[in-house]
């Protein structure tokens, strides 16, 4: 991306992280990448941003539900 120092496009971040550009845009749209910005239709990611941790699959457990019985 020209003119924005310290940032890279979603496609560049995808290549660096080893995932698809669609996956990076998905993470960006859900606020999972710290420091990311959107300029019109283009997302930019800080060059030093780390790939977000993967969340475990499935539904989170309900802590209020009793498990014994």
Secondary structure, 3 states (H helix, E strand, C coil): CCCCCCEEEHHHHHHHHCCCHHHHHHHHHCCCCCCCEEECCEEEEECCCCCCCCCCCCCCCCCCCCCCC
